[in-house]
């Protein structure tokens, strides 16, 4: 059944699996012996290229030293596209590979997870597996996911997100596939690999973590095993993101964010997400903007939207973010949580609304250079009525929307989207 069908009539909630993981400084150096132990002989490495670093080279050479052949596909794009997945599948099949390694953030991991599902089904198009547990073959190639950012959580979750470029070019579609068969075989999180992550990218990935943590904490799924991890991930993010952004080689900051992103993903893995992610998916479908940036801009607006049905939970979020809520009512504390999120966003230098995002506003910007006619025609985010309407409609069809604590309709969600595109954050604090 689909999630929205399960939510309404049944109290049964499902706990989804996690992979084995190696976490901590130096853990990436174990990939060779781990791959050998798992039976890897010829591996396809999927990555975005990680230009300016030697991470891919070091990992590939480590595997070769242990007698494992490697083939590299380094064309994964931000917001991975269906053709990225299928090009990798073709390369995997042509080279008779038997395993996968993904190196990077969510884009590399998600594209690799989609490729594994496709390979297990004789190369069927990845878009056929949109939705919930659509794969039919539980046996797919082993996969080691090596993270170079603290944000995604894809290395430990059952979800992957793909942009479908075969749809109407004027109405692009980005979807989430939730599939227990896509869970990686081994996750490796090494904070030393985050040292080369750019300042703006670090900040945006950090807000991906805050979204991953806060959404299951207030989700209508209300999944008890997720709540502790969610709250702890919020606390770790509030404590460590500023240091990770502004002093990128601060190991405690990087390590704190490593654990935050890892346990936040474990929270949403079974606890669900909401319309922070739905808005993010919609905006990147149309504009190819970075997922973490989108989450950062959407988060304060969605928190304000959801607070009336979850004041007590947001009051706890305020405490986790370091606010002294002594003598505050739940409503006052919830509002303090919102103010703390805006303070954090401003402290790490993230644009405050989508119409502030320009060609030069951040290092991963792809405005006007995406794969469909829509991207070519829309060089900037306009924020006009048509923009708000199409993004709102995409949000309402997103697989994350049913978990949102407050009911979502076109009428209720459209103002939230409009404020994300055009509104002033100070309006939320007045």
N, C-alpha and C positions, 0 to 999 in steps of 0.2 A: 504494500500500500504506500501511497505518497504520504509525506509528512503531514500535510494539512488534513488528510483523511484520518490519520492516526491521532492527531491532537484533539479532535472534537469528541469522538465517541469512546475512546479507550484511555484508561489510566496507565497502560503498559508502556514502559520506556525502555529503549534498547541501549546497552553499553557496547560501544564499538571497540575493536581491538587496537592496540598500540604495537609498534614494532620494537624489537630490541634496540637499544641505543648505547652509544659511547659518547660521553659528555665531558668536556674539560680541555684545558690547554694541552696540545700535543696529540689529541685523539685522532686527528686526520692522518698521522703517521702510521697508524695501525691498519690502514685500508688494504695494503698489500697482503699481509698475512690473513686478514679477515676474509678477503675475496678468495684467497687460495683455500681457506677452510670451508668456504661455501661452495667450492667446486667451479669457480669461474675459470674459463679457459680463453675465451675471446669476448671482450667486453665492448659495448658501445657506450662511450662517454658522451652525455648530453649536457651542454652548457651554453651560456650566452657569449662565451669567449673570454669574459673577465679581462678585457684589454687593460694593459698596464700592470698586470700582476703575473707571477709565475705559478699560480696555484694549480692550474690545469696541468701544466708541464710536470710539476713535482709529483702530483698524484698519478699521472700516467706513467712516469718513469718508475715510481715505486711499484706499480703493478707489473710493469715489464721486468723489473729486477726479480720479482717473484715468479716469473715465467708465464705471465698472463699477457696475451696480445691485446692491444687496444685500437679501437677505431674511434675517431673524434667527430662528433657533429656539434659545431659551435655556432649555429645560426638561430638558436632559440631567441625569440624576441620578447620584450616586455609584453605582458598580457598575451601569452602564447597563442598562436593562431593554429587553426586546424592543419594548415599546410606545413607548419613546423613539425607537428607530430607525424604527419604522413611521410614527409621527407626523411625523418629519422627512421621510421619503420622500413622504408625502402632500403636505406643504407644498412640497417640491421640484417635484413633478409639477404641482400646481395653479398654481404660479408660473412654469412653463416655465423653470426654472433650467438652467444648463449646466455648473456647477462647484460645488465645495465648499471651504469653509475651516473648519477646526476650531480653536478657541481654548480652551486649558485644559490639563488633564492627561490621564491615560489614559482617563478616562470620556468626555470630549469626542472624543478621537481614535478610540477604539474604536467608539463609536456612529456616528461619521461613516464609518469604514471599512465597518461593516456596512450603512449606508445606501447607500453607493456600490455595494456588491455587489448589494443589493436593486434599486436603480434599473437596473442593467445587466441585470437579469432581469425587467423589466417589473413591478416591485413585489412580487415573491414574498416571502413572510415570511422574515425574517432567520434564523429558527430552522432553516430548511431547509438552511443552509450550515454547520452545526456539523460539525467534523471537519477533515480535511486536504484542501485543494484541491477543495472541493465545488462551487465556482462553475464555470460552463461558458463564460461570455462573458468573454474577457480585456479587452474594451474597456469601461471604465467611466469616469465623469466624472473630470476632473483634480481633484486635492485638495492644498491647501496646509495643513499642520499646524503651528500656532504654539503652542509649549509655554509654559506659565506656571508649571510646577513642574519640579523636578529629581527625577524618579522613574521615570516610566512607560517611556520608550523607545519608546512606541507609534508615535511619529512616524517611526521608522526601522526598525520590525520588520514581519514578515509575519503577526503575530498580532493578534487582537482578542477581547475577552472580553465575553460578554453573559449576563445573567440571563434565563432562560426562565420567564415567569410563567404559561405555559399548562399547566404540569404540575400534579400533585397539590399543592394549596395547603399540605398538611402535609409535603410532601417537595420543596421548591423545588430547582431545578436551575440551576447556573451552568456555562457551558461555554466552552472555548477553540476558536475557529476559526483554523486556520492556513491562509493562502491567499496565494500569491504575487500574485494579482490584487488584493489589498487594500493592497499597499504604496503609500504616499503618493507624490504627484508631486514634492513639495518639502517638506522639513522646515526649520522656522525655530526655532532655539534662541537666545534672547536672555536672558542672566542678569539684565538690568535688569527684565524682567517678573516675576522671582521676588521682587522686593523686598516686595511686598504679601502674600506667602504667609505664613499664620499660623505661629507657632512650632511648635505640635504637628504641623501638617500638613507642615511642612518636615522635621521629624524622621522622621515616618513614611514620607514619600516617600524619604528618604535610606536607610532600611532596605529599601525596595523595590529601590533600586540595589544594596545589598550582597547581596541575594538574587539579583538578576539576574546579578551578577558571580560569586558563589561557586558557584552551582549548575552552570553550564556548566564551571567549572574542575574540578569533581569528577565531572561527569556520566559515565555509562557510555558515552555516545557518544564521549567522549575526542577531540573534534574539534580537531586541532592549530591550525587558523587562528583558533580562538576563544580559545585559552589565554592568549596575550599580552594581549589586550584585557581579558580577565576579571581577570587579576592586576593590571593597571594600574588598572582601575576600583576594585578593592578598596583599593589604595593611595591613590587620590585621595579616596575616601570617608573613609577613616581620617584623612586629613590635613585635610579641609575641612568635614566635616559639623557639627562642634561650632561652628565660626565661623558657618556659614550659619544654624544654628538660633538661636544666642544673640545674633548681631549681623547681623540680616537684610539690612542694607545694606552688608555687607562684600563688596565686589566680588570680591576674590580667592576668598573662600569660596564665593560664589554661582557664580562662573565655574568653579571647580574641580569643584563638584557638577554643573554643566551638562555638562562633559566626561565626568565619571564616569558619569552616567546614559546619555549618548549611546553611549559605547563599551561599557558593560555590556550595553545592548540589542543592540548588534552582536555581542557574544559569545554571548548566548543565542539570537540569531536563527538560528544554525545549530548551536550547541553544545548546545542543549537546556536544560531546566529539571528540577525534581524536586519532592519533596513539600513543600518550603516553600510553593511556589505551590499545590500541590494542597490543602494544609490551608487556605491563605488563601482559595482559591475556595470551599471547602466552608463555612467559617465565614461568609463574606459571603453565600453562598446562603441560609443559614438566618437570619442576623441583620443583614445589610446593613451590616456594619462595614467600615471603610475598609481597602482592600487593603494599603496600606503598613503600617498598624498590625498587621494579621494576619500579614504577613510578618515583622515585627519580633518578635512573640511566638513565632512558630514557629521562627525561624532558629536560636537556640541549641539548641533541642531536636533539630532535624533535623541540625545539625552533630554533636552528640553521637551521634546514631543512626548517622550515616554514617562517622564517623571510623575505626572498625575496618577498613574496606575502603579507606581513602584517607589513611592517616597522612602519607605523604610530601607529598601535595597540601595537606593542612591545615597542615603545617609551613611550606610556602611561603606560605600565607595569613597565618600568624603574622608572617612577615618583612614582608609587604606592609602589615600593620597596624601596623608600627613596633616589633614585639617584637624584642629582642636575643636571638636563638636560639643564640648562641655557646655551645658546650659542652652544648647540649641534645640529647637523642635526638629522633628524629622524633615519637615518642609524646608526649614532654614538650612539644615545640614545638606539636604539634596541640592539646594541652590548653591551652597558652598562647593559641592563636588563639581558642578557645572563651571563655576568660576575658576576652580583649580585646573580643569581641563583646558580652559581658554588660556590661562596663565602659562601652562606647559607648552601649548601650541605656539604661543608668542615667544617664549623663551628659547625654543629650538628653531625658530625662524621659518615657520611654514606659512605659505599664503593663506589668507583668511576666507576667501571665497573663490568659486571656480572662475569667475570672470577676471580675477587677479592673475590667473595662470596664463603665461605668455610663452612664446617660443624660447625665451631666454631665462625663464624663471626657475628652472631646475635641471639637473644634469641628465636625467633620463627622459626629457621631454621629446615627444614624437608628434606634436601637433602639426597637422598638415602633411605628414609623411607616412600615414598608415596605408593599409593594403586595399582599401576600397575607394570608390568614387566619393563617398561621404567625406572621408578624411581630406581628400584633395580639394573638395569644395569648401570645407569649413576649416579655415586656417586658425580660427580662434573660437573660444567658447563664447557664444553670443549672449546667452541668458534671456533671449526673447521668449515670447509666449510659445512659439513652436518648439523651442529648445526645452522649455519646462515640461510641455505636454508629452513629448516623445520620451524624455527621461523618466517621467512619472509612470507612463504606460509600461516601460521596461521594468521598473521597480516592482510593479504589481504582478508581473509574471515571473519574478525571480524566485528560485527555490529557497532562499533564506527568509523571505518575507513572512511565511506562516509562523515562524518562531518569534516574531516581534511581539512584545507584551501588550501593546496597544493596537487595536484593530486598524487595519489599513484599507482605505478605499481611495479612489481617485480624489475625492473631495478633501479627505484629511491629509493625504500625503503630498498633494500638489504644493501647498504652501511651504512645506518642509523643503521640497526640492527647489522651489523658487528662492527660498532664503539661502540655501547652499550656493546657488549661482550668483545671487545679487545682494544678499542681506549683509548687514553690519553685525558682527559678533556682539558689540556693545548693547545692541537691542535686546539680546537674550538676558542681559544682566540687569536691565532696568525694571 
